Amino acid sequence: MKKISFLIVLISFIATKSISQIYMADTARISFFSKTKAEDIDASNTISKPIMSIATGEFDVEVSNAFFEFKKELMKEHFNEDYMESAKYPKTIFTGKITGTVDYLEDGTYNVTVAGTMNMHGVKKDITVPGTITVKSGVIFVYAKFNVKIEDYNIKLPSFLTINVADNVDVTVTATMKPYPVKK
């Protein structure tokens, strides 16, 4: 009888310590910053919902280009019409895999690398990005900052705007990931 009781307690403990395999962003912010002598351009998108699998390390995010918010409406117009051509290329998609040792059951901050393919402006390019994952009370916080060369994605600037946009743009991704309820 003691063995059966111990087995039941052990199974209950394992069940309470297990965690969801799929996490989705509860909140996320994808932002970029371009610094030039003429002006700084800072925009963010809080609509996207990254998804990750802690079992496989897969991390996917799809960003609707038209939902970036700018300080000036004219910047948003130039971004969508002249740079990103959002009507033709409505989304930027990243599909990758997180590598590095992360204990999703243990609170802490872990350095990771995310390698994958970014599809932006009709161009697919393999990229590798350093980042951190912080686990706190079952919630996963994702942070990554990297640089994008706009010419790598065939983004052409009209000649009258070349002094306003940098050749390299800093991109920051932050997300608060929570277990995604999978229906069984």
N, C-alpha and C positions, 0 to 999 in steps of 0.2 A: 504494500500500500504506500510506503514511503517513497518508493521509486516512481510510482505513478504520480504522486503529488509533486515530487521534484520535477518530473517531466512536464507536467501542466504549468508549473511556475516558470520553468525555463522557456517553454513555448510562448507564454504570455509576455515574458521579458523581451524575447526576440521580436515579437510582433509589435510591441510598443517602441522598440528602438529602430525598427525598419523605417525607411523613408521612401517617399514617392520617387519614382525613377524620372519623371518628367516635371520640369519646372518651367513656369511662364512668368514673364515680367509682370509684376503688379504695377510697378511704375518704371518707366525707362526714359532716358534722355539721350538723344543722339545730337551732338552739336558740332559745329565747325567754326573755325576762326581763321581769318585771312588778314594779315597785317601788311599795309603798304604805306608809303609816304603820303598818299592822297587821303586814305581813310581806312579804318578797320571795318571788317565785315564779320559780324557775329550772328549766328542763327542756330535755332534749335528745333527739334522735332520731338514731341512727347506722345505722339500717337502710336508709334511702333511698339510691338510686343515681342521681344526676343523669346525664343524657346530653347531650352537645353535639356539634354539627357545626361543625368549624372552617371548612368550605367555605361554609356558609350563615349561621353565627352563631346557629343555633337552639340554645336551652337549655331543657331540660325536666326537671322534677323532680316526682315523685309521693311524698307523705309519708303514711304510715299514721298517723293520729292516735292510735291505741291504743298505738303503740310509743314514745311520749314517756316518758322516765324522769324521775322527780321525786325530791327528797330525802325526801319524806313520801308514804306510800301514800295518805293521805287526799286530798292535793293531786291525785294522779293520778285518783282516783275522782271528785272534783268536776269536774276537767277533762273527763273522758270522758262523764260522765253529765249534768252541769249546764250546762257551757259549750259544748263542741264537739258534744255529742250524737253521739258516735262511732258508735253503733249505726246511727243514721240517716244520718250523713255521715262515712263511714269514712276518707275521704282528702281531703287538701288537694293541689291540683294547680296547678303553675305552668308555663305554656308561653309562652316569649318569645324574643326575639332580642337578641343582643349587638351593640352598635354601638360603634365606636371602632377605632382602628388597632392591630392586634396582629400582630406578626411571629412566628408560631408556630415558625419555624426559628431565631430569635434569642433567646438568654437575655435576660430583662429583665422589668420590671414595667410593666404598661400599665393606664392608667385607662380604664374602659369604663362604658357604661350598658346596663342590661338593661331592655327594655320588653316588656311582655306582659300576659297575663291570669292572675290568680290566682282559682281556684275554691275557695272555702273556705266551709264551713257552708251549702252550697247557693247561695251568691252568687258571681257572676262579676264581677270588678272589674279594670279596666285599671290597672296600676301601672308606674312607672318607678323603677328602683333604680340608684344608683351602685355601682360595685364595682371590683375590681382583678383582673387576670389576671397571674400570674407564670409565666413559662416558664423552666424550668431542666432542662437535659439531656433534652429531649423530654417532660418531665412538665409538666402544666398545673395550677397551683394557683389556685382560684377563691375569692374572698372578697367578700361583700356584707353590708351591715348596713342595715336599714331599719326603719321604724316602721309598725305596723298599728293602726288604730283599730278596736276590736272592734265598735263599733256599725255600721261600714261593712259588716260581714258578718252583721248581724242576730243577733249573739251576745248573748243576754239573760242578765243575771246575776240569780240569786235575790236578793231584797232583803237577806237575812241575810249575803250574801257580797260585797256591793258595796264594803265597806271593805277587803276582802282582795285585790281585783284592780284593777289600773290600767285606765283607759280606753284607754290607748295601751300597746302591748307592743312591745318591741324584739326584732327577729328578726335572727339572724346565720346566714349560710350559709357554710360552708367545705367545700371539696372538693378532693381530689387526683385529677385526671383523667389516665387513661392510655389509650393507643390501644386501641380495641375491635377485636379481630380479626374482620374481616368475611370470611366464607367465600366463596370464589369458585368 
